[in-house]
């Protein structure tokens, strides 16, 4: 998982939050490692682990660490929520040391996280930790704030279940080709990554085979709308079979009959 980065530009009259997936090197001064921390433990235990924060710029920065809950929507979009709101949140059981600190140019610091795992914990729990810099002055009277995230998972191996289902398969003809829409639901209690394909048949003959986009994340109790785009089909009747690999013991599948006019 690559770190989640944000730049917030603060002006005299407005504030804009820009989510940057591939920022330029000139924009980045803070990095974290690991970007995703997975901790396997037991119910009722207290665990401590480090996350390294690195300042790769030529100037000192001031950083504040904060926790956030989140959800991942059906199209992969993140929604950040107040800590402790999710039923599978770690935010109320984690302490951070130090929570606020200065980081000199070209240096790093290990921030320690302590988590009290509830005695009734089962499956998987998660939270995000944000590391946010103090605003720095740039030309034109603007200030830049960087925010980078690391995702934390706590996993109870003995009670973790990996399972999923295909709820629906549909097709839609658009200008760029035939879209095959597959609704997947995570019925387990841990996050999964999806892969797979759809096969389109006419009269028992495979006329197209389309692979899914790789590495689609579905969090615990989450859903994912898979959009696989294939070639345009000639008018006629077809059967569509979707096969989804979610990391479990078997693939799950769904089927639909479609008519292209």
TORTI-479181 format. One record per residue: residue number from 1; x, y, z of N, C-alpha, C in turn. Coordinates in nm, 3 decimals. Each point is the difference from the previous one (the first is absolute). Example, Ala and Ser with C-alpha at 12.3 -4.5 7.8 and 13.67 -1.06 7.14 Angstrom:
1  1.319  -0.569  0.780  -0.089  0.119  0.000  0.090  0.120  0.000
2  -0.035  0.105  -0.072  0.082  0.119  0.006  -0.077  0.109  0.073
//
This chain:
1  0.084  -0.119  0.000  -0.084  0.119  0.000  0.088  0.123  0.000
2  -0.026  0.092  -0.093  0.072  0.126  -0.001  -0.059  0.095  0.101
3  0.080  0.090  0.059  -0.054  0.094  0.097  -0.108  0.088  -0.062
4  -0.098  0.038  0.079  -0.101  0.095  -0.042  0.050  0.140  0.032
5  0.010  0.086  -0.102  0.056  0.133  0.019  -0.105  0.107  -0.027
6  0.011  0.109  0.073  -0.087  0.114  -0.022  0.083  0.128  0.010
7  -0.029  0.097  -0.085  0.051  0.134  0.018  -0.119  0.092  0.020
8  0.002  0.080  0.104  -0.104  0.099  0.022  0.059  0.137  -0.022
9  -0.059  0.077  -0.093  0.048  0.134  -0.032  -0.091  0.100  0.069
10  0.056  0.078  0.090  -0.079  0.095  0.078  0.022  0.141  -0.052
11  -0.105  0.063  -0.051  0.008  0.137  -0.048  -0.073  0.095  0.093
12  -0.006  0.126  -0.039  -0.064  0.100  0.086  -0.150  -0.020  0.005
13  -0.060  -0.053  -0.108  -0.145  -0.008  -0.005  -0.054  -0.141  -0.013
14  0.084  -0.098  -0.030  -0.053  -0.134  -0.024  0.103  -0.103  0.036
15  -0.048  -0.123  0.021  0.089  -0.114  0.027  -0.037  -0.111  -0.096
16  0.099  -0.059  -0.062  -0.022  -0.107  -0.095  0.078  -0.122  0.046
17  -0.067  -0.116  0.011  0.069  -0.125  0.035  0.021  -0.079  -0.127
18  0.123  -0.025  -0.037  0.033  -0.068  -0.123  0.055  -0.137  0.031
19  -0.069  -0.107  -0.043  0.049  -0.136  0.018  0.091  -0.034  -0.117
20  0.127  -0.025  0.027  0.098  -0.023  -0.104  0.044  -0.145  0.002
21  -0.026  -0.073  -0.107  0.044  -0.139  -0.006  0.144  -0.011  -0.045
22  0.044  0.090  -0.089  0.139  -0.004  -0.045  0.055  0.143  0.003
23  0.031  0.053  0.118  0.050  0.136  0.009  0.142  0.008  -0.054
24  0.040  0.122  -0.041  0.138  0.020  -0.045  0.094  -0.002  0.119
25  0.127  -0.030  -0.027  0.097  -0.010  0.109  0.016  0.132  0.074
26  -0.025  0.112  -0.070  0.013  0.131  0.066  -0.108  0.021  0.104
27  -0.115  -0.073  -0.015  -0.110  0.018  0.093  0.015  -0.083  0.128
28  0.081  -0.105  -0.006  0.004  -0.097  0.108  0.119  0.027  0.091
29  -0.025  0.014  0.130  0.110  0.011  0.095  -0.013  -0.101  0.113
30  -0.118  -0.065  0.012  -0.023  -0.095  0.109  -0.040  -0.134  -0.059
31  0.061  -0.106  0.056  -0.035  -0.135  -0.040  -0.015  -0.087  0.124
32  -0.076  -0.110  -0.012  -0.018  -0.092  0.112  0.029  -0.142  -0.044
33  0.045  -0.080  0.096  0.026  -0.141  -0.027  -0.028  -0.082  0.126
34  -0.082  -0.105  -0.012  -0.068  -0.045  -0.120  -0.127  0.082  -0.027
35  -0.044  -0.002  -0.127  -0.125  0.067  -0.034  -0.120  -0.081  0.045
36  0.021  -0.131  0.021  -0.104  -0.086  0.056  0.065  -0.091  0.102
37  -0.051  0.002  0.123  0.055  -0.082  0.108  -0.105  -0.104  0.037
38  0.038  -0.128  -0.008  -0.089  -0.109  0.037  0.058  -0.071  0.122
39  -0.077  0.000  0.107  0.044  -0.059  0.126  -0.090  -0.118  0.035
40  0.060  -0.119  0.008  -0.073  -0.119  0.044  0.020  -0.017  0.150
41  -0.110  -0.014  0.074  0.010  -0.006  0.145  -0.117  -0.080  0.055
42  -0.020  0.007  0.132  -0.105  -0.074  0.068  -0.092  0.096  0.076
43  -0.126  -0.037  0.022  -0.091  0.085  0.077  0.055  0.026  0.140
44  -0.017  0.123  0.048  0.040  0.037  0.134  0.146  0.038  0.017
45  0.081  -0.007  -0.106  0.141  0.033  0.012  0.025  0.148  -0.024
46  0.110  0.051  0.054  0.047  0.134  -0.034  0.124  -0.016  -0.089
47  0.000  0.070  -0.111  0.109  -0.008  -0.097  0.054  0.140  -0.028
48  0.131  0.009  -0.022  0.064  0.126  -0.037  0.082  -0.022  -0.127
49  -0.009  0.093  -0.093  0.072  -0.013  -0.126  0.036  0.140  -0.052
50  0.105  0.010  -0.084  0.043  0.131  -0.051  -0.046  0.024  -0.143
51  -0.018  0.127  -0.034  -0.013  0.046  -0.138  0.103  0.111  -0.018
52  0.080  -0.010  -0.105  0.108  0.096  -0.022  -0.049  0.116  -0.086
53  0.022  0.121  0.048  -0.034  0.122  -0.073  0.131  0.065  -0.043
54  0.011  0.032  -0.128  0.125  0.052  -0.055  -0.023  0.135  -0.067
55  0.088  0.094  0.029  -0.001  0.131  -0.064  0.110  0.000  -0.106
56  -0.040  -0.001  -0.126  0.098  -0.006  -0.110  0.030  0.137  -0.058
57  -0.052  0.105  0.062  0.023  0.134  -0.053  0.126  0.061  0.062
58  0.033  0.121  -0.043  0.117  0.069  0.052  -0.032  0.095  0.114
59  -0.121  -0.008  0.055  -0.039  0.089  0.110  -0.072  -0.079  0.107
60  0.006  0.049  0.124  -0.070  -0.066  0.110  -0.151  0.014  -0.017
61  -0.074  -0.100  0.049  -0.146  0.006  -0.004  -0.054  -0.036  0.138
62  -0.120  0.050  0.028  -0.071  -0.035  0.123  -0.117  -0.089  -0.039
63  -0.016  -0.114  0.068  -0.097  -0.101  -0.040  -0.091  -0.034  0.117
64  -0.127  -0.017  -0.030  -0.100  -0.042  0.097  -0.061  -0.132  -0.050
65  -0.007  -0.100  0.087  -0.060  -0.129  -0.033  -0.143  -0.005  0.053
66  -0.091  -0.053  -0.081  -0.140  -0.011  0.042  -0.060  -0.126  -0.061
67  -0.101  -0.053  0.066  -0.067  -0.122  -0.045  -0.132  0.033  -0.068
68  -0.037  -0.085  -0.094  -0.126  0.019  -0.072  -0.057  -0.137  -0.036
69  -0.132  -0.010  0.003  -0.066  -0.115  -0.059  -0.025  0.028  -0.147
70  -0.038  -0.102  -0.073  -0.022  0.018  -0.143  -0.090  -0.111  -0.052
71  -0.059  0.025  -0.114  -0.068  -0.105  -0.075  0.050  0.009  -0.144
72  -0.008  -0.112  -0.071  0.036  -0.005  -0.141  -0.127  -0.035  -0.077
73  -0.042  0.091  -0.088  -0.126  -0.017  -0.071  0.008  -0.102  -0.113
74  -0.113  -0.027  -0.066  -0.006  -0.103  -0.105  0.091  0.028  -0.119
75  0.040  0.125  -0.021  0.090  0.031  -0.112  0.144  0.019  0.045
76  0.029  -0.029  0.129  0.135  0.014  0.051  0.029  0.135  0.062
77  -0.100  0.087  0.011  0.020  0.133  0.057  0.004  -0.007  0.153
78  0.090  0.078  0.061  0.013  0.004  0.146  -0.088  0.111  0.057
79  -0.065  -0.030  0.112  -0.073  0.100  0.078  0.054  -0.006  0.141
80  0.053  0.114  0.050  0.058  0.006  0.133  -0.105  0.044  0.100
81  -0.002  -0.066  0.115  -0.099  0.029  0.103  0.069  0.018  0.135
82  -0.076  0.048  0.097  0.055  0.025  0.133  0.049  -0.129  0.063
83  0.110  0.006  0.076  0.053  -0.123  0.062  -0.098  -0.062  0.098
84  -0.012  -0.132  -0.008  -0.088  -0.073  0.091  -0.141  -0.020  -0.050
85  -0.033  0.052  -0.118  -0.136  -0.015  -0.052  -0.025  -0.138  -0.059
86  0.100  -0.057  -0.064  -0.017  -0.130  -0.063  -0.005  -0.110  0.106
87  -0.086  -0.103  -0.020  -0.003  -0.112  0.096  0.128  -0.083  -0.003
88  0.082  0.018  -0.104  0.125  -0.074  -0.012  0.121  0.093  0.012
89  -0.018  0.109  0.074  0.104  0.101  0.015  0.098  -0.037  0.110
90  0.126  0.040  -0.023  0.104  -0.010  0.103  0.021  0.132  0.074
91  -0.062  0.106  -0.047  0.039  0.135  0.042  -0.014  0.024  0.149
92  -0.096  -0.065  0.066  -0.020  0.022  0.143  0.096  -0.082  0.086
93  0.074  -0.092  -0.062  0.087  -0.087  0.078  0.148  0.025  -0.028
94  0.032  0.099  -0.085  0.139  0.028  -0.037  0.047  0.129  0.068
95  0.123  -0.003  0.052  0.068  0.122  0.046  0.124  0.021  -0.086
96  0.037  0.128  -0.019  0.110  0.037  -0.089  0.105  0.075  0.080
97  0.127  -0.035  -0.019  0.109  0.068  0.071  0.122  0.012  -0.093
98  0.041  0.126  -0.032  -0.064  0.127  0.033  -0.112  0.031  -0.099
99  -0.096  0.077  0.046  -0.111  0.039  -0.086  0.033  0.125  -0.081
100  0.096  0.080  0.048  0.039  0.123  -0.069  0.150  0.017  0.018
101  0.069  0.036  -0.110  0.146  0.004  0.007  0.057  0.081  -0.115
102  0.126  0.047  0.019  0.077  0.065  -0.106  0.091  -0.103  -0.064
103  0.017  0.011  -0.131  0.085  -0.093  -0.074  0.097  0.082  -0.084
104  0.129  -0.014  0.031  0.102  0.077  -0.070  0.011  -0.046  -0.145
105  0.066  0.083  -0.081  0.018  -0.032  -0.142  0.075  -0.132  -0.016
106  -0.047  -0.082  -0.097  0.066  -0.127  -0.035  0.022  -0.089  0.123
107  -0.103  -0.011  0.082  0.007  -0.084  0.119  -0.129  -0.081  0.014
108  -0.003  -0.091  0.097  -0.120  -0.081  0.021  -0.022  -0.022  0.149
109  -0.122  -0.041  0.032  -0.038  -0.028  0.139  -0.093  -0.121  -0.001
110  0.017  -0.087  0.098  -0.092  -0.111  0.017  -0.108  0.040  0.100
111  -0.124  0.003  -0.048  -0.115  0.029  0.085  -0.056  -0.133  0.048
112  -0.021  -0.012  0.130  -0.042  -0.127  0.058  -0.152  0.001  0.024
113  -0.061  -0.110  -0.036  -0.144  -0.017  0.016  -0.024  -0.116  0.096
114  -0.084  0.024  0.099  -0.039  -0.106  0.093  -0.149  -0.024  -0.014
115  -0.037  -0.126  -0.015  -0.141  -0.035  -0.018  -0.040  -0.102  0.105
116  -0.113  0.025  0.066  -0.061  -0.094  0.093  -0.108  -0.076  -0.076
117  0.028  -0.124  -0.033  -0.094  -0.081  -0.078  -0.115  -0.044  0.090
118  -0.125  0.030  -0.037  -0.112  -0.038  0.087  -0.004  -0.152  0.021
119  -0.040  -0.045  0.119  -0.005  -0.144  0.026  -0.101  -0.074  -0.085
120  -0.097  0.073  -0.056  -0.103  -0.063  -0.085  0.031  0.015  -0.148
121  0.119  0.048  -0.035  0.033  0.027  -0.141  -0.004  -0.127  -0.083
122  -0.050  0.014  -0.122  0.003  -0.111  -0.095  0.016  0.055  -0.141
123  0.070  -0.075  -0.082  0.020  0.044  -0.138  0.103  0.111  -0.008
124  -0.039  0.111  -0.061  0.095  0.106  -0.032  -0.058  0.138  0.036
125  0.090  0.089  0.046  -0.035  0.138  0.033  0.101  0.092  -0.067
126  -0.041  0.124  -0.026  0.090  0.088  -0.074  -0.025  0.145  0.035
127  0.102  0.082  -0.028  -0.007  0.146  0.011  0.106  0.059  -0.090
128  -0.013  0.129  -0.027  0.103  0.077  -0.068  0.066  0.092  0.099
129  0.132  0.019  -0.015  0.068  0.105  0.075  0.051  0.102  -0.103
130  -0.034  0.126  0.023  0.044  0.109  -0.086  0.118  0.071  0.068
131  0.100  0.032  -0.081  0.110  0.085  0.044  -0.010  0.129  -0.081
132  -0.026  0.110  0.070  -0.029  0.128  -0.065  0.105  0.102  0.039
133  0.052  0.072  -0.099  0.101  0.101  0.026  -0.064  0.134  0.033
134  0.075  0.084  0.071  -0.043  0.136  0.025  0.008  0.079  -0.131
135  -0.092  0.095  -0.027  0.005  0.076  -0.125  0.135  0.070  -0.020
136  0.051  -0.005  -0.123  0.123  0.069  -0.037  -0.030  0.100  -0.110
137  0.066  0.116  0.008  -0.027  0.110  -0.091  0.062  -0.026  -0.137
138  -0.078  0.029  -0.106  0.050  -0.007  -0.137  -0.033  0.132  -0.070
139  0.045  0.013  -0.124  -0.024  0.125  -0.073  -0.147  0.026  -0.022
140  -0.035  0.127  -0.019  -0.137  0.038  -0.025  -0.087  0.002  0.124
141  0.060  -0.006  0.117  -0.078  0.007  0.122  -0.070  -0.129  0.038
142  0.037  -0.113  -0.066  -0.062  -0.128  0.031  0.084  -0.080  0.098
143  -0.067  -0.088  0.075  0.069  -0.091  0.090  -0.033  -0.143  -0.041
144  0.096  -0.089  0.017  -0.016  -0.139  -0.038  0.003  -0.088  0.125
145  -0.098  -0.090  0.009  -0.004  -0.100  0.105  0.004  -0.136  -0.067
146  0.091  -0.086  0.046  0.004  -0.137  -0.047  -0.065  -0.091  0.102
147  -0.072  -0.102  -0.052  -0.060  -0.101  0.087  0.021  -0.135  -0.065
148  0.063  -0.090  0.072  0.026  -0.133  -0.053  -0.053  -0.102  0.099
149  -0.050  -0.112  -0.051  -0.069  -0.097  0.085  0.068  -0.136  -0.003
150  -0.012  -0.071  0.112  0.036  -0.141  0.007  -0.121  -0.074  0.054
151  -0.028  -0.116  -0.059  -0.116  -0.079  0.041  0.046  -0.109  0.096
152  -0.077  -0.018  0.108  0.034  -0.099  0.103  -0.110  -0.105  0.005
153  0.040  -0.126  -0.012  -0.091  -0.113  0.018  0.045  -0.082  0.121
154  -0.094  -0.039  0.085  0.025  -0.097  0.106  -0.085  -0.122  -0.031
155  0.066  -0.117  -0.007  -0.065  -0.122  -0.047  0.005  -0.107  0.109
156  -0.113  -0.062  0.027  -0.009  -0.114  0.092  -0.005  -0.126  -0.087
157  0.113  -0.067  -0.023  0.005  -0.106  -0.102  -0.102  -0.112  0.022
158  -0.019  -0.046  0.125  -0.085  -0.116  0.024  -0.146  0.027  -0.035
159  -0.042  0.125  0.003  -0.140  0.031  -0.027  -0.021  0.072  -0.132
160  0.104  0.011  -0.082  -0.012  0.069  -0.128  -0.064  -0.091  -0.104
161  -0.102  0.052  -0.067  -0.069  -0.074  -0.107  0.011  0.080  -0.130
162  0.046  -0.067  -0.105  0.008  0.061  -0.133  -0.110  -0.061  -0.086
163  -0.099  0.081  -0.036  -0.109  -0.050  -0.084  -0.063  0.116  -0.076
164  -0.070  -0.034  -0.106  -0.063  0.102  -0.082  -0.104  -0.059  -0.092
165  -0.082  0.088  -0.058  -0.107  -0.042  -0.090  -0.014  0.098  -0.114
166  -0.046  -0.050  -0.115  -0.040  0.085  -0.111  -0.150  0.019  0.009
167  -0.043  0.125  0.018  -0.142  0.028  0.016  -0.072  0.020  -0.133
168  0.073  0.052  -0.102  -0.069  0.033  -0.125  0.103  0.015  -0.112
169  -0.043  -0.031  -0.120  0.081  0.022  -0.121  -0.089  0.070  -0.103
170  0.049  0.110  -0.053  -0.075  0.075  -0.101  0.095  0.039  -0.113
171  -0.057  0.050  -0.109  0.080  0.048  -0.112  -0.060  0.129  -0.053
172  0.087  0.084  -0.054  -0.043  0.129  -0.053  0.086  0.034  -0.121
173  -0.063  0.040  -0.108  0.072  0.037  -0.121  0.024  0.151  0.000
174  0.128  0.041  -0.002  0.037  0.141  -0.005  0.093  0.023  -0.119
175  0.038  0.124  -0.020  0.079  0.035  -0.116  0.137  -0.066  -0.005
176  0.058  -0.032  0.117  0.134  -0.059  0.002  -0.002  -0.152  0.003
177  -0.119  -0.061  -0.007  -0.008  -0.145  -0.003  -0.110  -0.053  0.088
178  0.007  -0.129  0.027  -0.100  -0.066  0.083  0.049  -0.003  0.145
179  -0.079  0.057  0.090  0.035  0.003  0.141  -0.072  -0.114  0.072
180  0.078  -0.079  0.074  -0.055  -0.109  0.081  0.012  0.041  0.146
181  -0.114  0.014  0.066  -0.007  0.053  0.136  -0.031  -0.114  0.095
182  0.094  -0.026  0.092  -0.011  -0.112  0.093  -0.004  0.055  0.142
183  -0.106  -0.031  0.074  -0.013  0.042  0.139  0.055  -0.110  0.091
184  0.111  0.032  0.070  0.060  -0.094  0.095  -0.024  0.049  0.141
185  -0.030  -0.093  0.092  -0.021  0.034  0.141  0.094  -0.082  0.086
186  0.072  0.069  0.088  0.089  -0.066  0.095  -0.083  -0.051  0.116
187  -0.016  -0.132  0.010  -0.080  -0.060  0.106  0.086  -0.051  0.114
188  0.132  0.018  -0.007  0.090  -0.040  0.106  0.021  0.111  0.101
189  0.105  -0.013  0.081  0.028  0.103  0.101  0.143  0.052  -0.011
190  0.050  0.008  -0.125  0.132  0.056  -0.027  0.000  0.058  -0.141
191  0.095  0.090  -0.027  0.006  0.060  -0.133  0.053  -0.101  -0.101
192  -0.039  0.018  -0.127  0.045  -0.087  -0.108  0.036  0.086  -0.121
193  0.080  -0.060  -0.088  0.032  0.062  -0.129  -0.054  -0.090  -0.111
194  -0.061  0.061  -0.101  -0.068  -0.075  -0.104  0.081  -0.009  -0.128
195  -0.016  -0.112  -0.068  0.044  -0.017  -0.138  -0.102  -0.092  -0.066
196  0.018  -0.027  -0.128  -0.093  -0.089  -0.068  -0.027  0.044  -0.142
197  -0.111  -0.047  -0.055  -0.030  0.028  -0.140  -0.148  -0.026  -0.028
198  -0.043  0.047  -0.115  -0.131  -0.038  -0.054  0.024  -0.070  -0.133
199  -0.085  -0.098  -0.028  0.002  -0.068  -0.129  -0.136  0.020  -0.065
200  0.002  0.036  -0.128  -0.122  0.025  -0.074  -0.013  -0.108  -0.106
201  -0.113  -0.070  0.004  -0.021  -0.111  -0.091  -0.123  0.024  -0.087
202  0.008  -0.054  -0.121  -0.116  0.000  -0.089  -0.007  -0.139  -0.063
203  -0.110  -0.070  0.029  -0.014  -0.134  -0.053  0.108  -0.096  0.045
204  0.051  0.015  0.121  0.103  -0.087  0.051  0.141  0.038  -0.038
205  0.017  0.105  -0.083  0.132  0.047  -0.043  0.038  0.126  0.076
206  0.121  0.002  0.055  0.048  0.119  0.070  0.037  0.106  -0.105
207  -0.069  0.115  0.005  0.026  0.107  -0.096  0.084  0.113  0.060
208  0.010  0.005  0.132  0.085  0.101  0.065  0.031  -0.047  0.141
209  0.117  0.038  0.045  0.043  -0.030  0.137  0.069  0.125  0.054
210  -0.050  0.055  0.111  0.046  0.128  0.050  0.048  -0.017  0.145
211  0.124  0.037  0.027  0.053  -0.005  0.136  -0.043  0.122  0.079
212  -0.017  -0.019  0.131  -0.035  0.111  0.087  0.122  0.089  0.024
213  -0.020  0.127  0.032  0.112  0.083  0.047  0.062  -0.065  0.124
214  0.133  0.002  0.014  0.065  -0.072  0.110  -0.012  0.073  0.135
215  0.006  -0.078  0.108  0.017  0.054  0.134  -0.113  0.084  0.054
216  -0.125  -0.034  -0.031  -0.113  0.077  0.051  -0.026  -0.036  0.146
217  0.007  0.099  0.088  -0.016  -0.021  0.143  -0.147  0.000  0.039
218  -0.038  -0.097  0.084  -0.133  -0.001  0.062  0.021  -0.021  0.149
219  -0.037  0.099  0.081  0.019  -0.009  0.143  -0.104  -0.093  0.064
220  0.023  -0.028  0.127  -0.093  -0.084  0.076  -0.142  0.054  -0.013
221  -0.094  -0.089  -0.036  -0.143  0.033  -0.019  -0.024  0.096  -0.116
222  0.099  0.019  -0.086  -0.014  0.095  -0.110  -0.051  -0.064  -0.128
223  -0.026  0.087  -0.099  -0.045  -0.043  -0.131  0.089  0.063  -0.107
224  0.003  -0.062  -0.116  0.079  0.053  -0.111  -0.077  -0.019  -0.131
225  -0.008  0.106  -0.079  -0.056  -0.007  -0.134  0.116  -0.013  -0.097
226  0.014  -0.118  -0.060  0.107  -0.026  -0.096  -0.049  0.040  -0.137
227  0.077  0.083  -0.069  -0.035  0.047  -0.134  0.108  -0.049  -0.097
228  -0.031  -0.105  -0.075  0.094  -0.055  -0.097  -0.048  0.036  -0.140
229  0.087  0.059  -0.081  -0.037  0.050  -0.131  0.055  -0.091  -0.109
230  -0.090  -0.053  -0.082  0.039  -0.088  -0.110  -0.031  0.063  -0.134
231  0.021  -0.077  -0.104  -0.023  0.051  -0.136  -0.149  0.014  -0.026
232  -0.033  0.081  -0.101  -0.139  0.012  -0.038  -0.048  -0.131  -0.061
233  -0.123  -0.036  0.032  -0.057  -0.125  -0.048  -0.098  0.025  -0.113
234  -0.004  -0.095  -0.092  -0.100  0.006  -0.107  -0.138  -0.027  0.059
235  -0.106  0.049  -0.063  -0.134  -0.028  0.051  -0.023  -0.150  0.015
236  -0.066  -0.035  0.109  -0.028  -0.141  0.026  -0.015  -0.027  0.148
237  -0.016  -0.128  0.034  -0.016  -0.043  0.139  0.128  -0.066  0.049
238  0.037  0.029  0.126  0.125  -0.048  0.057  -0.024  -0.041  0.144
239  0.088  -0.085  0.050  0.006  -0.029  0.143  0.130  0.056  0.055
240  -0.006  0.060  0.117  0.116  0.061  0.065  0.024  -0.074  0.131
241  0.121  -0.052  0.017  0.037  -0.069  0.123  0.114  0.077  0.065
242  -0.023  0.046  0.124  0.103  0.073  0.076  0.059  -0.092  0.104
243  0.134  -0.007  0.005  0.071  -0.083  0.098  0.092  0.090  0.081
244  -0.021  0.004  0.132  0.072  0.091  0.088  0.087  -0.079  0.096
245  0.129  0.034  0.002  0.095  -0.056  0.095  0.021  0.102  0.111
246  -0.042  -0.033  0.123  0.011  0.092  0.113  0.101  -0.049  0.103
247  0.078  -0.103  -0.035  0.099  -0.054  0.091  -0.049  -0.112  0.087
248  -0.125  -0.043  -0.018  -0.055  -0.110  0.076  0.030  -0.134  -0.063
249  -0.055  -0.108  0.054  0.031  -0.133  -0.052  -0.054  -0.026  -0.140
250  -0.107  0.069  -0.039  -0.061  -0.021  -0.131  -0.037  0.134  -0.062
251  -0.008  0.001  -0.133  -0.054  0.116  -0.069  -0.150  0.009  0.025
252  -0.054  0.123  -0.007  -0.145  0.016  -0.001  -0.040  0.052  -0.137
253  -0.120  -0.037  -0.044  -0.040  0.031  -0.137  -0.143  0.051  -0.004
254  -0.028  0.069  -0.109  -0.135  0.046  -0.028  -0.022  -0.002  -0.150
255  -0.125  -0.009  -0.042  -0.029  -0.012  -0.143  -0.119  0.085  -0.036
256  -0.002  0.049  -0.124  -0.112  0.076  -0.052  -0.013  -0.026  -0.150
257  -0.121  0.003  -0.049  -0.026  -0.007  -0.144  -0.034  0.140  -0.049
258  0.066  0.042  -0.108  -0.020  0.136  -0.050  -0.037  -0.004  -0.147
259  -0.064  0.106  -0.045  -0.032  0.017  -0.140  0.056  0.133  -0.048
260  0.080  -0.004  -0.104  0.057  0.120  -0.060  -0.080  0.031  -0.126
261  -0.050  0.123  -0.008  -0.084  0.038  -0.113  0.075  0.094  -0.095
//
